[in-house]
Every structure is written in structure tokens, then in C-alpha cells.
Amino acid sequence: MDFQLSDEQLQLKKMVREFAEREIAPNVMKWDEASEFPMATVKELGKLGLLGVIFPAEYGGSGMGYIEYVTAIEELSRVDGSVGIIVAAHTSLGSNHIFIAGTEEQKRKYIPRLATGEFIGAWGLTEPGSGSDAGGARCSAVRRGKNWVLNGTKTFITNGHYADVAVVIAVTDKTAHTHGLSAFVVEKGTRGFRAGKKENKLGLRASDTSELIFEDCEIPAENLLGKEGDGFIDAMRVLDGGRISIAALGLGMAQGALEAATRYAKQRRQFGQPISEFQAIQFKLADMATQVEAARLLVYQAAWLADQKNVRFTRESSMAKLFASEVAVRVANECVQVHGGYGFIKDYPAEKFYRDAKLCTIGEGTSEIQRLVIARQLLGKK
Ligand SMILES: Cc1cc2nc3c(=O)[nH]c(=O)nc-3n(C[C@H](O)[C@H](O)[C@H](O)COP(=O)(O)OP(=O)(O)OC[C@H]3O[C@@H](n4cnc5c(N)ncnc54)[C@H](O)[C@@H]3O)c2cc1C
């Protein structure tokens, strides 16, 4: 067993860290306050190969795996969770659904453009009436001659307004429940397809979260992704990988919050000494660091499993997501506490970690749903 990243992986980590410190850190609060999508930075990430880490070089990807992918997401999110979630939704949701369920032609058409950042991807599963109960989707796709006609609304879709390509799950057979859902690729500019309401959020404000609206949106039959009726099953496979990236998002933010708290504790003086001299503060930092390290082990274990061929990692991915998300929330909370009143104001990074971290316990399945998934695996239920 080897707990060390390889030299190449360490090099990637260093490269992403330097990029994040140089290009992202100075803009974090400006983007956050203006809810500004960092398009130029996202395009730069594409040039660096960070929008296609998990895809083979033959499809324009970086030809690496989930270990490298979580390393990149962790480093980006350590500085800005918004950038982390943009890359995560683009890569392991939108692009990866095309990669794992698409025909060779669909992969050749979309993955190289997505992996290089020429296209931005999104993934639409959630609807106003179906979140945790994703199988209860209403958005419909009806066959009309050689085309499919989509009607309905997806909600809370990351990158919604900026996506050039969206993968959308819609009902193709109302009588078949989850076996009646299918996935489709829809390109920006298709008549009848538009992004709707842009959400005004608590955190991750530089990421875009929007509705996708389909009104008699006609797409060619070849835009069906995977087999008709397999949309839900494929979506669950996509989420196995996606949850690892939300776990890495949480891990990165927890690491950032731990570092911010440690730094501040050494600078801030009360009662004539740095507050880091108080055992109460030392114990907080020690607990935070231990939780971050435990989360890291689960995240990297799940990523390692995802890199093995033909191994199921549903349970480990849910465990990593559940634990790392909750650690992110706890560590961000303690980071604010260590900062005292300064944790509550926007001159310090603590309050942003606190706001941003919360999404991790909600997106790609809430903590409650992760517990259901893990229990189902433990009890041998389907
Ligand atoms: C910033 C952001 C980005 C997102 N990005 C995307 C995206 O790119 N694509 C996408 O498709 N979706 C996206 N989502 C949607 C996200 O996945 C859903 O919000 C999430 O799955 C929860 O669904 P819901 O909001 O409808 O909550 P609900 O399902 O209504 O849940 C409400 C509460 O009830 C609990 N609950 C529900 N069912 C059960 C149960 N069976 N047992 C116990 N408790 C239960 C939940 O845990 C939660 O506490 C995003 C959401 C946000 C906020």
C-alpha cells in the first residue's frame, strides 16, 4: 500500500496550486460578490488540460485518472469552491455521461471540445418537483419522426447559462418509472432550449446555477445518449464518479479553511499572546486537521477504486462524499470560530468557506441520500 502521490501527481498538484494562487486567489471575493462566472479562468483551465483530466488522450483528454482529478479539484477548491464546482460539473457530470454512455461518434464529437474547454458542459437531472427522488422526473422526450421533442424544466443546473452542451435526463416512457428515463445531448442554440432563472445563492456564487427550459425543443434522434430507457441507470453511474468530485470539493475547502484558521491563530494576539497558545484553539486545530486527513483518505481511496477497471465503487464514493462534505461544514464552522468577529466579516476567507461548504452536503445527493445509498449497499439491496 502506497499513500504517496507519484512524482507526476505531485507535479500536477504543484501546478494547479500555483495556478490557483496566482490566477484565482486575487479575484475570489470580486467574483463572489458580483456572482461573476470566471469564464477566462475556466478557458485557461481548459488549455492546461484540467477540464478533461479523466479522459484518454485519444479523445483530447489528459489521459490521467481520478487520483489526478481529485488532486486538481482539491487544489482549486482550496482557493475557490466556485471554480471547483464548475470544473466538477463540467467534467464528471456533463462530459463523463457522454464518455461512459455515448457512441464512438458522440464521444469523438463532444469530448475533445469539452476536454479542452472549447465547450462548457452541464448535466440536468434535477427538476423543481424531483430532487432526491430523481426517478420522479417529469421533463419529457417524445419521438416525432426522426427527432425527439423535449418539454419541461430542469432546475439548479451548474453551468446552465454558460453550457455549450447539456446532458438532460427526460421521460421517454411514463409507465416504466426509472426504466422509462433516457438521456439526451442538447446543444446551446437549439430552438426551444434556453437557460432560465439564474439562482442567487448563499455560496459558490461565482458558479452558475440555473434552470434549463425546454419548450417543444426538437433534437435529432442521434442525440439520444445511451440506450433508450437506460438514462437513470447511466445517471447513477455518472453520480458514482460525480460524488467523488463533490467529496474532493469539500476536502479542498476544508483544507483551505484549516490553513486559514491556523494562519490566523498564529497572528491574532489576545491576553498578550497569540491565540494559538491557548489549548482551546490548539484542540480545535488538531480536530480540524484530523478530520481533514480522514476525509482525504476516503476521497483518495474512492478515487483509486474509480481508477481500477470493473470495480464498483458506489459505496466508497458515497462514503467519501458524505464524510468529506460534513467535515467541510464542521471545519469551515470552526474556522469562523477561530477568527472570532473577524470570521464574520468579508475581509477574511473564513465566512466564504462557511457559506460555500454547505453545498457539499446537498448537491449530487444530500447527506441523507448518501446514508440511504451506503445502507442499501451494506444490506445488499438493489
Ligand atoms: C448549487 C447547486 C448546484 C447544483 N447542481 C446540479 C447540477 O448540475 N445538476 C443537477 O441535476 N442538479 C444539481 N443540483 C441539485 C441537487 O442535486 C439537489 O438540490 C439535491 O439532489 C437535493 O434535491 P432537492 O433540492 O430537490 O431537495 P429534496 O429532495 O426536496 O430534499 C429536501 C430534504 O429532504 C430530505 N430527503 C428527501 N428524500 C429523503 C429520503 N428518502 N429520506 C430521507 N431524507 C430525504 C433531503 O435529504 C433534504 O434534507 C444542484 C443544487 C445546488 C444547490
The ligand as an SDF file (V2000), in Angstrom:
LIG
                    3D

 53 58  0  0  0  0  0  0  0  0999 V2000
  -25.5600   24.9550   -6.0870 C   0  0  0  0  0  0  0  0  0  0  0  0
  -26.2620   23.7330   -6.5920 C   0  0  0  0  0  0  0  0  0  0  0  0
  -25.7820   23.1020   -7.7420 C   0  0  0  0  0  0  0  0  0  0  0  0
  -26.4430   22.0030   -8.2660 C   0  0  0  0  0  0  0  0  0  0  0  0
  -26.0310   21.4580   -9.4580 N   0  0  0  0  0  0  0  0  0  0  0  0
  -26.7780   20.4890  -10.0560 C   0  0  0  0  0  0  0  0  0  0  0  0
  -26.4780   20.0310  -11.3750 C   0  0  0  0  0  0  0  0  0  0  0  0
  -25.5020   20.4630  -12.0010 O   0  0  0  0  0  0  0  0  0  0  0  0
  -27.2840   19.1190  -11.9550 N   0  0  0  0  0  0  0  0  0  0  0  0
  -28.3870   18.6020  -11.3110 C   0  0  0  0  0  0  0  0  0  0  0  0
  -29.0830   17.7760  -11.8990 O   0  0  0  0  0  0  0  0  0  0  0  0
  -28.7090   19.0160  -10.0510 N   0  0  0  0  0  0  0  0  0  0  0  0
  -27.9370   19.9430   -9.4160 C   0  0  0  0  0  0  0  0  0  0  0  0
  -28.2720   20.3910   -8.1510 N   0  0  0  0  0  0  0  0  0  0  0  0
  -29.4410   19.8390   -7.4830 C   0  0  0  0  0  0  0  0  0  0  0  0
  -29.1020   18.9660   -6.2730 C   0  0  0  0  0  0  0  0  0  0  0  0
  -28.5480   17.7460   -6.6900 O   0  0  0  0  0  0  0  0  0  0  0  0
  -30.4040   18.7860   -5.4700 C   0  0  0  0  0  0  0  0  0  0  0  0
  -30.6790   20.0510   -4.8810 O   0  0  0  0  0  0  0  0  0  0  0  0
  -30.2870   17.7300   -4.4020 C   0  0  0  0  0  0  0  0  0  0  0  0
  -30.2030   16.4620   -5.0020 O   0  0  0  0  0  0  0  0  0  0  0  0
  -31.4690   17.7530   -3.4240 C   0  0  0  0  0  0  0  0  0  0  0  0
  -32.6810   17.8140   -4.0840 O   0  0  0  0  0  0  0  0  0  0  0  0
  -33.7880   18.9140   -3.6310 P   0  0  0  0  0  0  0  0  0  0  0  0
  -33.0930   20.2200   -3.6200 O   0  0  0  0  0  0  0  0  0  0  0  0
  -34.9750   18.7750   -4.5070 O   0  0  0  0  0  0  0  0  0  0  0  0
  -34.1360   18.5300   -2.1500 O   0  0  0  0  0  0  0  0  0  0  0  0
  -35.2570   17.4640   -1.6710 P   0  0  0  0  0  0  0  0  0  0  0  0
  -35.0850   16.1910   -2.4030 O   0  0  0  0  0  0  0  0  0  0  0  0
  -36.5910   18.1110   -1.7100 O   0  0  0  0  0  0  0  0  0  0  0  0
  -34.8260   17.2260   -0.1630 O   0  0  0  0  0  0  0  0  0  0  0  0
  -35.2400   18.0710    0.9230 C   0  0  0  0  0  0  0  0  0  0  0  0
  -34.8020   17.3890    2.2220 C   0  0  0  0  0  0  0  0  0  0  0  0
  -35.4700   16.1250    2.3690 O   0  0  0  0  0  0  0  0  0  0  0  0
  -34.5110   15.0990    2.5420 C   0  0  0  0  0  0  0  0  0  0  0  0
  -34.9910   13.8640    1.9030 N   0  0  0  0  0  0  0  0  0  0  0  0
  -35.5270   13.7240    0.6650 C   0  0  0  0  0  0  0  0  0  0  0  0
  -35.8100   12.4370    0.4160 N   0  0  0  0  0  0  0  0  0  0  0  0
  -35.4410   11.7440    1.5220 C   0  0  0  0  0  0  0  0  0  0  0  0
  -35.4650   10.3760    1.8910 C   0  0  0  0  0  0  0  0  0  0  0  0
  -35.9210    9.4260    1.0500 N   0  0  0  0  0  0  0  0  0  0  0  0
  -35.0160   10.0160    3.1100 N   0  0  0  0  0  0  0  0  0  0  0  0
  -34.5270   10.9630    3.9560 C   0  0  0  0  0  0  0  0  0  0  0  0
  -34.4630   12.2790    3.6700 N   0  0  0  0  0  0  0  0  0  0  0  0
  -34.9200   12.6550    2.4700 C   0  0  0  0  0  0  0  0  0  0  0  0
  -33.2520   15.6210    1.8820 C   0  0  0  0  0  0  0  0  0  0  0  0
  -32.1040   14.9410    2.3600 O   0  0  0  0  0  0  0  0  0  0  0  0
  -33.3040   17.0860    2.2700 C   0  0  0  0  0  0  0  0  0  0  0  0
  -32.8170   17.2360    3.5620 O   0  0  0  0  0  0  0  0  0  0  0  0
  -27.5880   21.4710   -7.5910 C   0  0  0  0  0  0  0  0  0  0  0  0
  -28.0500   22.0900   -6.4130 C   0  0  0  0  0  0  0  0  0  0  0  0
  -27.4090   23.2100   -5.9340 C   0  0  0  0  0  0  0  0  0  0  0  0
  -27.9650   23.8660   -4.6980 C   0  0  0  0  0  0  0  0  0  0  0  0
  1  2  1  0
  2  3  1  0
  2 52  2  0
  3  4  2  0
  4  5  1  0
  4 50  1  0
  5  6  2  0
  6  7  1  0
  6 13  1  0
  7  8  2  0
  7  9  1  0
  9 10  1  0
 10 11  2  0
 10 12  1  0
 12 13  2  0
 13 14  1  0
 14 15  1  0
 14 50  1  0
 15 16  1  0
 16 17  1  0
 16 18  1  0
 18 19  1  0
 18 20  1  0
 20 21  1  0
 20 22  1  0
 22 23  1  0
 23 24  1  0
 24 25  2  0
 24 26  1  0
 24 27  1  0
 27 28  1  0
 28 29  2  0
 28 30  1  0
 28 31  1  0
 31 32  1  0
 32 33  1  0
 33 34  1  0
 33 48  1  0
 34 35  1  0
 35 36  1  0
 35 46  1  0
 36 37  1  0
 36 45  1  0
 37 38  2  0
 38 39  1  0
 39 40  1  0
 39 45  2  0
 40 41  1  0
 40 42  2  0
 42 43  1  0
 43 44  2  0
 44 45  1  0
 46 47  1  0
 46 48  1  0
 48 49  1  0
 50 51  2  0
 51 52  1  0
 52 53  1  0
M  END
$$$$
